């Protein structure tokens, strides 16, 4: 085993004070090797980094390092967030080194990737961090030359005094700057003064990625490290009864086989502590292949679970959650959801008098939509490194919300918070999956019991059959039409297993005088989790295909009809709490209309569909062109219009939207996890279909609404409206309306 | 366990492993060549793509005992001594292909192999050669553009 070059010397925080409004800690420095793995270690020998604040380190020989506080799973925060810092710091961006910060939420204040909130949360604190450090460097130069700061200029990491023709680089000033008091007042640049933010910048970690350096948890190595794998029940609704590991323990390279209980019986779970199977068998050995083979020799007995009720922490309070006994099936789920649609449900919002409007209606259009469980399937299977000793608990963890994991680790592994260290490894994809860090606790238990550093590895099958799926949903949209074909009321009723997706305050709420939204839920023992734009990813598909069908029924252009409704909602908003800004919504529709040349080409022969949606603070609209070839859909072109406020890195932003388009098409056409008698049917990527090269659109054009509104996220917002735009285009191509995902099944059904 | 000699990236290695061990795990666990990634273990995602005698192949499906004297090349070995970076990697960087990045070494290995047999591939040829390599982030269009760019640059 290669010796790890990871030097885990304790970091020494000397003096830590909070900077007003800066969202950072200042005034400490350390000698440390913070590199997360051996590849980076070889490039960086231990040297003195001078700490200007929690985000910025500079060496006397003028190397500048900016830390990314937020975990990275591919949204390119390791480039866009340091860009924010450097806009104000004004070091030479081409030479700036970026590094993922370790788990240290007190230092970074927010250290969270999820909900498309990264950009918005970082926007002010990170620019402030850059500005503060720049001011200290300028002050150090002013002191050195005995001139006022106002006579100095700074550019590309060089501070200059033009009057005397003197200049010094940041490295030469860093030591003196680090000893200065923090500035009292920080003035940030106006957006019109930006020179870096708003310009397209390449991924700062790109070279490490294409050269295959060790960036991911899967790649992590440590001296004496063992490999661990777990065995979970073969079906939801089952639990471990007993096991016989006699043969497994005899297998070559195997150190131990034992069971673990992940969460304590009395542990009050919080929102992201989802765990499908709480008792697992762990197999620990020298190498991955040996552990994989030994695992097959474990003879396990499983037994049915009983129905349990437990209190879980939920948004500041507690709620009761039921886990029913039984072996569930997709077929049964569909029947249950249809049955719920016939029963009274919880009223989520009511405007006007929808009952009367429907009673008086000349015509009612009613359509029901459904979607299956989805498996996240990030490319890097679930993994975690843990090394628990008496001294400390060290993790290399691919996790979106480290601070929440800390609470879980403390409670379930009995480790005091100040002994927990976590490196936030680059995550090989997430899509919501890595908000659920049960595997970190599992790795901790295994390291504790094995008394060794261990890397827990899930196979693809382990992950795909482990739950935390996107819920399965159903919703019915109903419109009342009067004799003049005016839509007089809208009724939305839907739910899911185990949670629904009706967002009662989103469009088209606000655009109709009579409006009713209702929801229900069916408890399940199949665990679910956030999946790229939770809830929105389904409800947008139903809403946007229904609006399309409605527009057709009343003889209106589908794109113009959406704009008409939004204008109405803006001029005379119905009800309260409408979540969207109608103007920004209209703007993305207008932009996509223009860029797709919608008006000119919207004839019978063009197989194009439109959809728009607002979620996670950003607005998205797409126009999709499809053709059918040998009975299979071919996506010819996608035109996307986005409003995510000020675009920090147009290069990365464009890539994010393209990815969401491809992911949306793939999940809409192919995505779906079937369950039979509690058993997840698709177990690997040869059974669970993911979109591939030849199925991707031939062209994607991405356009952004130009504005200076504070930036919002892009990880999720472009995703939900893809489903509807695709279904609407496929209708044009085939004459078939699609109601049930995955659409390819319905499309090819005769 | 049995001792075997392997030629990887031009170097000779001796490994002492179970002969059924897939090359993927020999590379990752025993030779510390971690640029070859584990994605599915059933040859369906392409994250583990290597070259065997210059041809792209999924290393999770290749038992080490079947290698014999054939030469293995991994992402760590595609750069010749004359280059700082392979032209395909360079195109990847210029077009800012990666999102999470986990699949990209496998994608690059598949692309390098494709360009050896088809120096100027068409879109259809790229689709067909690359369809064994999944990118869950959906960077397919950039991958295709990067392959075209690398083809053009090495003309």
HADDOCK unambig.tbl for C-alpha pairs under 7 A between the chains (distance, minus, plus):
assign (segid A and resid 73 and name CA) (segid B and resid 100 and name CA) 5.24 0.50 0.50
assign (segid A and resid 74 and name CA) (segid B and resid 99 and name CA) 4.20 0.50 0.50
assign (segid A and resid 74 and name CA) (segid B and resid 100 and name CA) 3.52 0.50 0.50
assign (segid A and resid 75 and name CA) (segid B and resid 99 and name CA) 6.26 0.50 0.50
assign (segid A and resid 76 and name CA) (segid B and resid 99 and name CA) 6.61 0.50 0.50
assign (segid A and resid 202 and name CA) (segid B and resid 96 and name CA) 5.75 0.50 0.50
assign (segid A and resid 203 and name CA) (segid B and resid 96 and name CA) 6.39 0.50 0.50
assign (segid A and resid 206 and name CA) (segid B and resid 93 and name CA) 6.15 0.50 0.50
assign (segid A and resid 206 and name CA) (segid B and resid 98 and name CA) 6.98 0.50 0.50
assign (segid A and resid 207 and name CA) (segid B and resid 93 and name CA) 6.91 0.50 0.50
assign (segid A and resid 209 and name CA) (segid B and resid 101 and name CA) 5.71 0.50 0.50
assign (segid A and resid 210 and name CA) (segid B and resid 89 and name CA) 5.91 0.50 0.50
assign (segid A and resid 210 and name CA) (segid B and resid 104 and name CA) 6.37 0.50 0.50
assign (segid A and resid 210 and name CA) (segid B and resid 105 and name CA) 5.76 0.50 0.50
assign (segid A and resid 211 and name CA) (segid B and resid 75 and name CA) 6.49 0.50 0.50
assign (segid A and resid 211 and name CA) (segid B and resid 76 and name CA) 6.64 0.50 0.50
assign (segid A and resid 212 and name CA) (segid B and resid 35 and name CA) 3.97 0.50 0.50
assign (segid A and resid 212 and name CA) (segid B and resid 75 and name CA) 6.50 0.50 0.50
assign (segid A and resid 212 and name CA) (segid B and resid 105 and name CA) 5.88 0.50 0.50
assign (segid A and resid 213 and name CA) (segid B and resid 35 and name CA) 6.00 0.50 0.50
assign (segid A and resid 214 and name CA) (segid B and resid 34 and name CA) 6.63 0.50 0.50
assign (segid A and resid 219 and name CA) (segid B and resid 34 and name CA) 5.89 0.50 0.50
assign (segid A and resid 287 and name CA) (segid B and resid 29 and name CA) 6.44 0.50 0.50
assign (segid A and resid 288 and name CA) (segid B and resid 25 and name CA) 6.89 0.50 0.50
assign (segid A and resid 289 and name CA) (segid B and resid 21 and name CA) 6.21 0.50 0.50
assign (segid A and resid 289 and name CA) (segid B and resid 25 and name CA) 6.69 0.50 0.50
assign (segid A and resid 378 and name CA) (segid B and resid 136 and name CA) 6.48 0.50 0.50
assign (segid A and resid 379 and name CA) (segid B and resid 39 and name CA) 5.82 0.50 0.50
assign (segid A and resid 379 and name CA) (segid B and resid 102 and name CA) 6.41 0.50 0.50
assign (segid A and resid 379 and name CA) (segid B and resid 103 and name CA) 6.76 0.50 0.50
assign (segid A and resid 379 and name CA) (segid B and resid 136 and name CA) 6.10 0.50 0.50
assign (segid A and resid 380 and name CA) (segid B and resid 39 and name CA) 5.92 0.50 0.50
assign (segid A and resid 380 and name CA) (segid B and resid 102 and name CA) 6.40 0.50 0.50
assign (segid A and resid 381 and name CA) (segid B and resid 39 and name CA) 6.40 0.50 0.50
assign (segid A and resid 427 and name CA) (segid B and resid 100 and name CA) 6.67 0.50 0.50
assign (segid A and resid 428 and name CA) (segid B and resid 100 and name CA) 5.23 0.50 0.50
assign (segid A and resid 428 and name CA) (segid B and resid 101 and name CA) 6.63 0.50 0.50
assign (segid A and resid 428 and name CA) (segid B and resid 102 and name CA) 5.02 0.50 0.50
assign (segid A and resid 429 and name CA) (segid B and resid 100 and name CA) 5.36 0.50 0.50
assign (segid A and resid 459 and name CA) (segid B and resid 40 and name CA) 6.99 0.50 0.50
assign (segid A and resid 460 and name CA) (segid B and resid 39 and name CA) 6.84 0.50 0.50
assign (segid A and resid 460 and name CA) (segid B and resid 40 and name CA) 5.14 0.50 0.50
assign (segid A and resid 659 and name CA) (segid B and resid 137 and name CA) 5.44 0.50 0.50
assign (segid A and resid 659 and name CA) (segid B and resid 138 and name CA) 4.33 0.50 0.50
assign (segid A and resid 659 and name CA) (segid B and resid 139 and name CA) 5.73 0.50 0.50
assign (segid A and resid 662 and name CA) (segid B and resid 138 and name CA) 5.19 0.50 0.50
assign (segid A and resid 663 and name CA) (segid B and resid 137 and name CA) 6.82 0.50 0.50
assign (segid A and resid 663 and name CA) (segid B and resid 138 and name CA) 5.84 0.50 0.50
assign (segid A and resid 684 and name CA) (segid B and resid 40 and name CA) 6.68 0.50 0.50
assign (segid A and resid 685 and name CA) (segid B and resid 40 and name CA) 6.58 0.50 0.50
assign (segid A and resid 685 and name CA) (segid B and resid 44 and name CA) 5.86 0.50 0.50
assign (segid A and resid 685 and name CA) (segid B and resid 45 and name CA) 6.88 0.50 0.50
assign (segid A and resid 686 and name CA) (segid B and resid 44 and name CA) 5.61 0.50 0.50
assign (segid A and resid 692 and name CA) (segid B and resid 131 and name CA) 5.63 0.50 0.50
assign (segid A and resid 692 and name CA) (segid B and resid 134 and name CA) 5.73 0.50 0.50
assign (segid A and resid 693 and name CA) (segid B and resid 127 and name CA) 5.44 0.50 0.50
assign (segid A and resid 693 and name CA) (segid B and resid 130 and name CA) 6.44 0.50 0.50
assign (segid A and resid 693 and name CA) (segid B and resid 131 and name CA) 5.11 0.50 0.50
assign (segid A and resid 693 and name CA) (segid B and resid 140 and name CA) 5.63 0.50 0.50
assign (segid A and resid 694 and name CA) (segid B and resid 127 and name CA) 4.72 0.50 0.50
assign (segid A and resid 694 and name CA) (segid B and resid 128 and name CA) 6.88 0.50 0.50
assign (segid A and resid 694 and name CA) (segid B and resid 131 and name CA) 6.31 0.50 0.50
assign (segid A and resid 696 and name CA) (segid B and resid 140 and name CA) 6.75 0.50 0.50
